[in-house]
Amino acid sequence: MSNKSDGSGASRRRFLLVSAAGLATAPLARVAFAQGGEKVDENSPAAKALDYHHDASKVTNPKRKKDQFCHNCQFFQGKAQDQWGPCLVFPGKQVAGAGWCSSWLAKT
């Protein structure tokens, strides 16, 4: 038997430590990304196709009900009181909490 150490134990420990640190900081990175995302451009093709408006009071779409806003939509990933937040319909972008689009779906 040999007592030679090939360093694999140290490499394994380092991998586990780096992995644990990455997992611990992942939620912080998600929040930072969500807060730093650019706002949806109302004139973009995607926004126009979904009749998105930053201000729901400017929506003329007959589908919109008075109590429908991005902040109470299932796709809105921010908190109800947030002025802007990430939206699953517009990945990597932020929508106005007071906004609306035709993809609106009630939070459950």
Contacts in CASP RR format, 6 or more apart in sequence:
PFRMAT RR
TARGET T0000
AUTHOR 0000-0000-0000
METHOD contacts of the structure
MODEL  1
MSNKSDGSGASRRRFLLVSAAGLATAPLARVAFAQGGEKVDENSPAAKAL
DYHHDASKVTNPKRKKDQFCHNCQFFQGKAQDQWGPCLVFPGKQVAGAGW
CSSWLAKT
33 92 0 8 1.000
34 77 0 8 1.000
34 78 0 8 1.000
34 85 0 8 1.000
34 86 0 8 1.000
34 92 0 8 1.000
34 94 0 8 1.000
35 85 0 8 1.000
36 94 0 8 1.000
37 86 0 8 1.000
37 92 0 8 1.000
37 93 0 8 1.000
37 94 0 8 1.000
38 92 0 8 1.000
38 93 0 8 1.000
38 94 0 8 1.000
39 54 0 8 1.000
39 84 0 8 1.000
39 93 0 8 1.000
39 94 0 8 1.000
39 95 0 8 1.000
39 96 0 8 1.000
40 46 0 8 1.000
40 47 0 8 1.000
40 52 0 8 1.000
40 54 0 8 1.000
40 87 0 8 1.000
40 90 0 8 1.000
40 93 0 8 1.000
40 94 0 8 1.000
40 95 0 8 1.000
41 47 0 8 1.000
42 48 0 8 1.000
42 52 0 8 1.000
42 53 0 8 1.000
42 54 0 8 1.000
46 52 0 8 1.000
46 90 0 8 1.000
47 90 0 8 1.000
47 101 0 8 1.000
50 89 0 8 1.000
50 101 0 8 1.000
50 102 0 8 1.000
50 103 0 8 1.000
51 59 0 8 1.000
51 61 0 8 1.000
51 100 0 8 1.000
51 101 0 8 1.000
51 102 0 8 1.000
52 90 0 8 1.000
52 95 0 8 1.000
52 99 0 8 1.000
52 100 0 8 1.000
52 101 0 8 1.000
53 59 0 8 1.000
53 99 0 8 1.000
53 100 0 8 1.000
53 101 0 8 1.000
54 95 0 8 1.000
54 96 0 8 1.000
54 98 0 8 1.000
54 99 0 8 1.000
55 96 0 8 1.000
55 98 0 8 1.000
55 99 0 8 1.000
56 64 0 8 1.000
56 68 0 8 1.000
56 69 0 8 1.000
56 70 0 8 1.000
56 98 0 8 1.000
56 99 0 8 1.000
56 100 0 8 1.000
59 100 0 8 1.000
61 102 0 8 1.000
63 102 0 8 1.000
64 100 0 8 1.000
64 102 0 8 1.000
64 104 0 8 1.000
68 100 0 8 1.000
68 104 0 8 1.000
69 97 0 8 1.000
69 98 0 8 1.000
69 99 0 8 1.000
69 100 0 8 1.000
70 76 0 8 1.000
70 85 0 8 1.000
70 87 0 8 1.000
70 95 0 8 1.000
70 96 0 8 1.000
70 97 0 8 1.000
70 98 0 8 1.000
70 99 0 8 1.000
70 100 0 8 1.000
70 101 0 8 1.000
70 104 0 8 1.000
71 78 0 8 1.000
71 80 0 8 1.000
71 81 0 8 1.000
71 82 0 8 1.000
71 97 0 8 1.000
71 98 0 8 1.000
71 99 0 8 1.000
72 80 0 8 1.000
72 106 0 8 1.000
72 107 0 8 1.000
73 87 0 8 1.000
73 103 0 8 1.000
73 104 0 8 1.000
73 105 0 8 1.000
73 106 0 8 1.000
73 107 0 8 1.000
74 105 0 8 1.000
74 106 0 8 1.000
74 107 0 8 1.000
74 108 0 8 1.000
75 87 0 8 1.000
75 88 0 8 1.000
75 89 0 8 1.000
75 103 0 8 1.000
75 104 0 8 1.000
75 105 0 8 1.000
76 85 0 8 1.000
76 86 0 8 1.000
76 87 0 8 1.000
76 95 0 8 1.000
76 97 0 8 1.000
76 107 0 8 1.000
77 85 0 8 1.000
77 86 0 8 1.000
77 87 0 8 1.000
77 88 0 8 1.000
78 85 0 8 1.000
78 86 0 8 1.000
82 97 0 8 1.000
83 96 0 8 1.000
83 97 0 8 1.000
83 98 0 8 1.000
84 94 0 8 1.000
84 95 0 8 1.000
84 96 0 8 1.000
84 97 0 8 1.000
85 94 0 8 1.000
85 95 0 8 1.000
85 97 0 8 1.000
86 92 0 8 1.000
86 93 0 8 1.000
86 94 0 8 1.000
86 95 0 8 1.000
87 93 0 8 1.000
87 94 0 8 1.000
87 95 0 8 1.000
89 95 0 8 1.000
89 101 0 8 1.000
89 103 0 8 1.000
95 101 0 8 1.000
END
